[in-house]
Amino acid sequence: MNERFVPGSSDGLLPFALYSNSNSNSYLTRIDELFLDNSTPERAYRLETFRSAGHVSSTAAQQLRCYFVARCDFPTPIPAPVPGKRTEIRSVSDKSFLERASPNTLEIYQKIMWNVEDRYGPVIEIFEVEGSREHRIVIGYKMGGISHYFSALSELYHFYGLYSARKYVEQFSNGVTIVSLYLNPVSGAGARNAPPIGHSIVQVMKEASLLYCLPDNPFFGRNPATPGGVCGHAVQEATYAYACWIFAQHFCNRLGPAYLALRGVLDETSATHAEVLNNIKRRFREETFTRQSIEEAILAQPDLVRMLYVHFAMTHYPAAGAQASQLMPTLSYQRLQVDQPLTDEELYDRIRKSVSNKHELQIFESFLVFNQCVSFFQLLQRDH
């Protein structure tokens, strides 16, 4: 791996360069943490990234990626928002961006900016690049309301067999961030199991919206507990695991028969006995099922999580009808058809055989309780 970091460049650029066999997403996470997550209208950073078309040499099948971070140079003073008046993009743009942006990009970004100002959550648009298989995804959202989103987007499109030839993060002094990704299908061995690019792009658009809600999800992306460190969960599965993680933290913290027996012996009307009981109760809850121990158990069983997710999804997917017909063409629905859903009894038996101790058994039993007790579906979720 070759890395270059120049924090004091006179032109304000902070370049990184690394070969494609390195863990580039760890560098994207660093860029998120150092620059993008902390951007404000008063101190914002823009990003340009590029991937070489050819290999670094005739003997090494590797591409070079370059990341250029620069502090934004906005017009001063920053114009104050005027109620009822839309922002003109040139009045809030970085000077370097305006020098290089094409009229088409300015037009696209202007519409995205207006939509971001008028709504909550991200605004996402897809554009085909004429004369190629490349697609451009443009995502706009309000600055400062999210962390690690850029690096999470990288994990997302890689999951669907895509790579970015170039990508940009532009900041604007009215508090809007716009990300532009130029995505292409991978070639070679990585393309064998990849879906058609049109399907992949639509799915990336759908899941980028869901990912915006939980970009720091520990169950999406790389998992140190699995071979190669890759978790392999789709965004929906990872979101399901996150919801069950929170659910387990609440419902696995049962005190058990030992505490109940002790409570029956002690006198709760005694201040001394009551204090002892409260201390024991607190310690049982903190040490038996900690947030970290539940997370580690979930990370250690990705196959079990997938089975439980399929069980959940098939339980709560809409039955045949108008709603179901809208969801069937999507990749997330197609993935559900690959695995045969297990019955409650079969799934409990699989859990019992897969876990290594009673602690893990109770955690994954809570997943099954979640599947049986939680009932929700909204058509507006658009199969997220």
N, C-alpha and C positions, 0 to 999 in steps of 0.2 A: 504494500500500500504506500502511496505517496501522498502526503498532505502538505499543504502550504498555507500558512496563516499570517497575514500581514496587517496587524492592527493599526499601524500608524501611517498608512499610505497617504500621500499628499492630496490625492484626488478623492479621498473619502471612501474608497472601495476597500472591502475586506475580503480578499479572495481565498477560497478553499479549492483544492484540486485533489481528487482521489480516483483510483482505479475501480472498475465496476465489480470486482470480486470482493471488495471491502464492504463492511456493514455501513453502507451509506446512510441508512436511516438513523443511525446513532448521531451522525453529523447533522442531519436535518433536525433532530431533537435538540441538539445544542444550539442550532440557529434559532429554533423556536424560542428556547429559554432565554438566550442572550439578547435577541433582537425583536422578533415578531410579536411574542406574547406581551412584551412590555411597551410596545409602541403606543404613543399618545400623539395628539396633534402637535404638541410642543416638541416632542422628540420621537420621531418615527423613522423606521428603516424600511427600505425597499429591497427586493431580492430578485436577481436574475440567475437562472441556472441553465446549463447546456450539457448535452451528452454528445460525445463525438460519434460521427456516423461510421467511421472505420475503427479498426483495432489499433492498439498502441504500437504494435510491431507485427512483423510477419510470423513470429513464433509465439505470440501471446494473444489469445482470443479474449481480449479485454477492451472495454471502452473507457474513455476518460470522462469524468464528470467534473464540471467546474461550477462553483457557487460564488456569486458576487453580491455582497451586501454593502449597501451604501446608505448613509443618513440622508433623509429627505431634505430638500431645500425648497420650502414652500414660499409663495408670495407673502410678503409682510405689509401691513398687519394681516393676520388671519381674519377673513371676513366673517362677521357675526351673522348667524342664521336669521333670515327674515320670515316671520310667520306667513304661510300661504304662498311663498315664493320658492320656486325650485332652484337648486344650486346649479350654477353653470360650471362644468367640470374644469375648465381652464383656470378658473379663479381659485381652485383649491388643489391644483396638481403640482407635483414635483417638477422642477425646471428640466431635469434630464429626461424625465418621462415625456414631457411635451415636445422636446426636441426630436425624440425618436419614434413616438407613437404615430401610426398611420391614421388617416381620416376614418377608416373603417373601425379601428380599435377605439378611437375617441367616441364614435357614435355608439358602439356596443357598450362601452364603459359608462357613457352618459345615461343610457337607459337603465343599466343595472343600478347605478347610483341612485337614480330617482326611485326605483322600486325598493331599494334598501331603506331609503329615508321614509318610505310610506308604510313599512311593515316591520314585524319582528321576525327573527330567524333569517336564514340564508336565502339568497336569490340565485338560482342556478339556471344557466342556459347552455345549450349544445349547438355547435356549428361544425359543419363538414368543411374540410379544407379541400378546395377544388383541385381536381387532378390527382388525388392521392387517397389513401385509406385513412389518413390522419384525421382525427377529430379534435376540436377545441372545446374544452369545458371552461366556462367562466363562472366564478362563484363570488358573490358579493355579500358582505355582512358588516355589522357594526364593529368598529375597532374596540379592543379591550374586553370583550365579553366572553372570550374563549381562549383556551391554551392548548398547545400541541396539535392544533388542527392541521397545519401544513404537513407535518411528519405523518400524521394519521392518514391523510389523503394519499400519501405515497404508498403506505401499506395497502390501502383500499384498491387502487388500480393495479398494483402488482398481483393481488389476490385473483383478479379477473384476467390475468395473462396480458397485461398492457404495460408499456413503458413510456416515459415522457422524453421526447426529444429536447424539449425546452419548457420551462415554466417560469412564471413571473408572479411576484407579490407586489402590488402597488398600494401605497397608502395615500390618503387624501386628508387635507387639513380639516375637513368637515366631519371627521371621525368615521370614514368609510374605508374598508379594506376590500380590494378586489384581487382574486387569484385567477390566473389563466394557465391552464394545462393543455399542452399539445400531446395527445396520446396516440400511440401506435400499437398494433398487435406484436407480441414477441414472435421471433422466428426460431427455427431449430427445434430441439427437443422440448423446449418449454411451450411450444405451440400445439403439441399433440392433443392435450386435453382441454385446451382453451376454447371457450364458446365463440361464436361469430362476433366480430368486433361490434356490429350494430347492437347486439344484445348486451354485450359487456358495457358499452358506453351508457346505455339507458340504465343499466343496473347501478353503475358507478354514480350516475346522477341521483338516482333514488336514495342510495345508501349514503351519499355525501350529506344529505339532509339529516338522516338519522345520526350519522357520525358527529354532526355538529352538536348534538345534544350531549354526547358522551365521548369526547375526543381522548380523554385520559383513561378509558376503559382498560383495566389491566388484563382483560381476557381477549383483547383484540391485538393482533400483531405478533410480536416475538415473545416466545415463552421459553425461559431457560430450562424448564423441566422436561422439554421434549427434544428429541434428536434434531440437531441443527438449530435449535432455538426457535423454530417456527410453530406457532400455535395452530394455524390452519382453520380457525373459526371464521365464518362469514360474520358480517356486522350484526345480522339478526341473532345468530347464535351467541355472539359475544354480549349483546345487549341482554339477551335472556339470562346468560350466566351472571351478569352484573345484578339484574333484578333479583335473582335467586340468592346471590351473595348477601344482599341487604336483607332479604326475607329470612335467611338462615341466621343472621346476626340477631334478629329479634326473637325467633321462635326456637332456636337451638339452646338458648340460654336458660334452660330449665334447671332447677336446682337439684332434682333427683331425690330418691328415697332416703339417702343418708341425711340430707338436710331436714327432711320432713320428720325423720325419727328423732333427730336432735331437738327439733322444735317442740316435739311432743314431750320431751323430758324437761326442758327448761321452762321457766316461768316468764312469759312475755310481759307481765305486769311489773316485773322487776327491772329497774333502769339498767342495772349491770348486765342482766341476762339479755335484755333487748339490744344493748350495744354489742355484745358478743355475737348475737344472731345476725345483726346488720353487717358486722365486719366479715363474718363467714359468708354471708350471702353475696356481698360485694366481691370477695375474693373468688368464690366459685364462678361467678359470672364473668369475671375478668380473665381468669386463667383457664377455664374449661374450653370455651369457644371464643377465642379472640378473633378480631377482624383479620389478622394476619394468618392465623391457623386455618380459618375457613378458606381464605384466598389460596393458600398453598395446597389444600386438599382439592380445590376445584382445578387449579393449574395442573395438578398431577394426573387428572383423569379426563383428558380432552375427548376421548371416545365416548365415555359415559355421559359427558355433557351433551354431546351431539345426539345420542340416543334419547336423552331426556327432552332435548329441544324438539326433536321430530315428534315425540309423543305430545308435547305441549302444542306444537303448531297444528298437528292434525286434529287435536281435540278442539281447538278454538278457531280453525279456519272456517270461513262461511260454508254452509252446505251448498249443494248444487243450486244454481239460480243465477240471477243477474249479477250479484256481487262476485260470486266465484268465477264467472266467465270473464270478468275484468282482470282477475289475478292470475289465471292459469298460464298465460304466455310468459310470465316473468321467470328469470333464472332462479330466484329464490323458491318459487313454487316447484320448478322442475327438480331442484335439489332434494325436495321432500319426497319425490317419487323414487329416488334411488334406493333408499333404505326402507325396509319393511317395518312399519310402526309396531312396537311391542305392546302387549296388553299390560295392565297394571301389575298383574301377577308375574308375568315374564320379566318386566322391567325391575320389579323388586328383587327377583331371583338374580338378575344380572348385576344389580347393585351389590347384593350380598356377596357374590362371588368375586367382584372386582376390587372392593375396598380391602384395606389391610388391617383395619381396627374398628372398634365400635364408634370412635369419634367420627371417622369418615362416614360410617354407615348412617349415623344420625343426620349428618350434613346432607347427604344425598337423598335420604328419606324426606327431608324437608323440601327438596326439589319436587318430589313426587306429590307431596301435599300441595305445593304451589300450583302444580299442573291441574290438580283436581279442584282446588278451591278458588283460584283466581279466574275470573270470567270477564273478558273484555275483547272487543273488536270494534274498530271504527273504520268506515270506508275511507275517510280522509287520510288514514295512515298510508294509503297507497302501497300496501304490501311491503312496508318497511320491516 
